[in-house]
Amino acid sequence: MQLVYQADNLFDAHMVKHALEDAGIPAFVLGESLLGGMGELPLFGVLRVCVPDSAGEQAQAVIAALVPADLAGDDADPIWEEGTSGILPA
């Protein structure tokens, strides 16, 4: 098994899992049963999406297509628009 995505929450983990399965790649969410094990404190880094070793590169391509440019490390401020009076409306 190869780790292809480390999720911050259960929704993200299952979104990636379903996208991979739609692309024909078997995917597994590991660590799901550990959530809530620490009571009210959130656990970070326990949710992982894994695929078989042979599908690692294809899975990375599918995941890269899911992440919007805003979240992929683009330094542009998504709230402030240049050349306007300021903050964009919601």
Backbone torsions as a table, in degrees:
resi	resn	phi	psi	omega
1	MET	NA	145.0	-179.1
2	GLN	-124.6	130.1	176.1
3	LEU	-73.3	124.4	179.5
4	VAL	-117.5	-16.3	-178.3
5	TYR	-157.1	131.9	174.1
6	GLN	-110.0	115.5	-172.1
7	ALA	-92.1	150.7	175.7
8	ASP	-85.0	-26.7	-179.6
9	ASN	-149.0	171.0	-175.2
10	LEU	-65.8	-34.0	179.7
11	PHE	-63.6	-45.9	178.4
12	ASP	-61.5	-42.9	-179.0
13	ALA	-60.1	-45.2	-178.0
14	HIS	-75.6	-29.0	175.1
15	MET	-62.2	-45.8	179.2
16	VAL	-66.3	-42.9	179.7
17	LYS	-58.5	-46.6	-178.7
18	HIS	-68.2	-36.5	176.9
19	ALA	-63.7	-40.8	178.1
20	LEU	-65.8	-42.8	179.2
21	GLU	-65.3	-35.5	176.0
22	ASP	-64.1	-28.1	178.0
23	ALA	-86.4	3.1	178.0
24	GLY	86.3	16.2	-179.1
25	ILE	-105.8	122.6	175.9
26	PRO	-67.5	131.3	-177.4
27	ALA	-133.2	151.6	-177.2
28	PHE	-135.0	136.7	174.6
29	VAL	-97.0	118.2	179.2
30	LEU	-105.3	142.3	178.5
31	GLY	94.5	0.2	-177.2
32	GLU	-61.6	-38.1	-177.6
33	SER	-74.3	-10.1	179.4
34	LEU	-84.7	-14.5	-179.5
35	LEU	-63.6	136.2	-179.0
36	GLY	83.5	-2.7	-179.8
37	GLY	-68.2	-19.9	179.9
38	MET	-103.1	21.1	179.9
39	GLY	74.9	-129.3	-177.3
40	GLU	-81.6	-13.4	-178.9
41	LEU	-80.9	132.1	179.2
42	PRO	-73.9	144.2	174.1
43	LEU	-99.2	135.4	179.5
44	PHE	-114.8	142.3	176.5
45	GLY	84.8	9.7	-179.1
46	VAL	-95.8	-21.2	-179.6
47	LEU	-89.3	118.8	-178.7
48	ARG	-131.8	140.6	174.2
49	VAL	-105.7	124.1	-177.6
50	CYS	-123.2	151.6	177.6
51	VAL	-132.2	164.0	173.4
52	PRO	-59.3	149.9	-177.6
53	ASP	-54.0	-36.4	-176.3
54	SER	-70.2	-16.2	-177.0
55	ALA	-107.3	11.1	-174.9
56	GLY	-60.3	-48.3	-177.8
57	GLU	-66.8	-41.8	179.1
58	GLN	-65.0	-38.4	179.2
59	ALA	-64.8	-40.5	178.7
60	GLN	-61.5	-37.4	178.4
61	ALA	-66.5	-40.6	178.7
62	VAL	-64.9	-43.4	-178.8
63	ILE	-66.8	-39.2	178.5
64	ALA	-61.2	-32.8	178.5
65	ALA	-73.1	-21.2	-179.4
66	LEU	-80.2	-30.8	-172.5
67	VAL	-82.9	117.6	178.6
68	PRO	-65.9	156.4	-179.1
69	ALA	-59.8	-31.4	180.0
70	ASP	-60.6	-34.1	-175.5
71	LEU	-97.1	-6.4	-175.4
72	ALA	-90.0	16.9	176.4
73	GLY	101.3	11.1	176.3
74	ASP	-66.7	132.1	-175.9
75	ASP	-80.7	-7.7	-178.9
76	ALA	-66.4	141.0	178.8
77	ASP	-81.1	118.7	-176.5
78	PRO	-72.4	-12.3	-177.1
79	ILE	-96.7	-32.1	-174.8
80	TRP	-96.9	127.0	179.8
81	GLU	-108.1	124.1	179.6
82	GLU	-62.6	143.6	175.1
83	GLY	79.0	9.8	177.4
84	THR	-119.2	-174.8	-178.8
85	SER	-78.8	-2.2	176.8
86	GLY	144.0	-125.5	-172.3
87	ILE	-73.0	136.8	177.8
88	LEU	-74.0	148.0	177.6
89	PRO	-69.2	154.9	-179.5
90	ALA	-72.3	NA	NA
